[in-house]
């Protein structure tokens, strides 16, 4: 394949880049905000626990185990524990910022090429623009799919959490109840009058 820049190609690439830049900058903002909100939420939770322990001490009561455990976990792991809570959002933000930077560079180069009187074919720019656009569109689609799959997996894990605490006796009673239900649902095989 012979790569070459043309006015039509420059217009097409510019349109794709602008569309992905719009979506990418919104995604980057949203992800960075999610990460920041997660950190603020974690600090609020920690300060609430600290306040609860201090108030319990002032009133002569025993502080709650939950509050003490949160404070201990924060002290042992430090601020990294709070920042890790939303590390996926920070990683995705970094990817989107990198994509946007590359696309801005390509856009500037394409605009510079378009502004040149009698520009050359510039195959390197044509190829770079193609790969930048193709990769960013693929990442745009893949990120949405990964996000949905991750949310589904996290939700399923949370829903199944209570089942992990079931004992063998709980499972036996569950199986017996289900078996009795199924037997009650079967039509009777006796003679009908």
URKA-V457025 format. One record per backbone hydrogen bond with DSSP energy under -1.0 kcal/mol. CO is the residue of the C=O (numbers start at 1). NH is the residue of the N-H. If there is no record, write none. Layout:
co,nh
CO,NH
CO,NH
This chain:
co,nh
6,10
7,11
8,12
9,13
10,14
11,15
12,16
13,17
14,18
15,19
16,20
17,21
18,22
19,23
20,24
21,25
22,26
23,27
24,28
25,29
26,30
27,31
28,32
29,33
30,34
31,35
32,36
33,37
34,38
35,39
36,40
37,41
38,42
39,43
40,44
41,45
42,46
43,47
44,48
45,49
46,50
47,51
48,52
49,53
50,54
51,55
52,56
53,57
54,58
55,59
56,61
64,68
65,69
66,70
67,71
68,72
69,73
70,74
71,75
72,76
73,77
74,78
78,81
79,83
80,84
84,87
86,90
87,91
88,92
89,93
90,94
91,95
92,96
93,97
94,98
95,99
96,100
97,101
98,102
99,103
100,104
101,105
102,106
103,107
104,108
105,109
106,110
107,111
108,112
109,113
110,114
111,115
113,116
121,5
122,126
123,127
124,128
125,129
126,130
127,131
128,132
129,133
130,134
131,135
132,136
133,137
134,138
135,139
136,140
137,141
138,142
139,143
140,144
141,145
142,146
143,147
144,148
145,149
146,150
147,151
148,152
149,153
150,154
151,155
152,156
153,157
154,158
155,159
156,160
161,164
162,165
163,166
167,171
168,172
169,173
170,174
171,175
172,176
173,177
174,178
175,179
176,180
177,181
178,182
179,183
180,184
181,185
182,186
